[in-house]
Amino acid sequence: MHTSSDDAAANSRATLITAITAVFLTVAWLSVLARSYVRAMLIRNYGWDDAVMLLAVVCHLVMTKSLDISC
């Protein structure tokens, strides 16, 4: 049987996992956007690897939202 302390511990972990995921997702987006800006605007050498990196981050965001995972 689950007790209220078990539910509170699980809820606390869920909040912690959501917070950690949100932090890393934000860092990933900032990194990708900064690299894309530098490669496209400053260096003017935006390659296929940069496009795939951007596509991967967008796919992650779409998948996260479609699974109704709160980040």
Summary of the structure (lengths in Angstrom):
residues: 71
radius of gyration: 17.7
end to end distance: 29.9
largest distance: 61.2
contacts: 149
relative contact order: 0.11
helix: 82%
strand: 0%
